[in-house]
């Protein structure tokens, strides 16, 4: 798990939305880039300015997948009515 601290409210909002929607989030901190799911966003209320501690579970990069191929059409709609008009 990767844990870091921030005081940027825009960044915290982005991580909370990623956590709520189950999306991946990317963090660049100290020359390191981590991509994963947000596990927690905790407020450290005893500090001024307010800070948040964000925990991210890194994920392995997935391989690119091709879009699914369209379903095969075995016969057209017109063929269903061919017998009616012959």
Secondary structure as GFF3:
##gff-version 3
##sequence-region A 1 86
A	DSSP	beta_strand	2	6	.	.	.	ID=ss1
A	DSSP	alpha_helix	9	21	.	.	.	ID=ss2
A	DSSP	beta_strand	24	29	.	.	.	ID=ss3
A	DSSP	beta_strand	32	44	.	.	.	ID=ss4
A	DSSP	beta_strand	51	58	.	.	.	ID=ss5
A	DSSP	alpha_helix	77	80	.	.	.	ID=ss6
A	DSSP	three_ten_helix	83	85	.	.	.	ID=ss7
###
